[in-house]
Amino acid sequence: MIVLHRVVWVPGSFEIGLVAEKLGKSRKYQAILCIGAVIRGDTSHYDAVANSAASGVLSAGLNSGVPCIFGVLTYDDMEQALN
């Protein structure tokens, strides 16, 4: 059975890849659109989170065999993200 659409929330962009892979391996979806945001803020972990999100989505697609589309955007601050 193919599900037309479903929204799944995750705690943060870092977890997107893990959930995408689980969904892909369920064989219920033809593709998974991974949407999220990483906001630079005042901490130094911005680059690590953004890179991990990208790697996680890539791995999810490769490991599940289901296309996982990367839609995680990066912003300098909350104002930019909201705009």
Steps between C-alpha positions, in 0.01 A plus 500: 500500500631845409419789735445829320646719771582511867667760721746374760652744749849451645668683790761664278675493164758256632233228532352539151725236342420236760125541458526523120684169489242331722218630280682393185557148629127469578439486121186713540643801315632562150703800616568690821529879511721610789429861596669683785701800606833550672547843656855618571426684823776553757641149520773329303316175426314650199733349238499157665119489511463619140757246376347218703154578365630485143693177561205344680257567215749369244557183704125454548446493125793267437414260784125484434498512120235773514583849370543741792488860385712743702312819591684614811577870473762691697453846646712750692224592749133449586391817317652374176336159546157653554534722192 
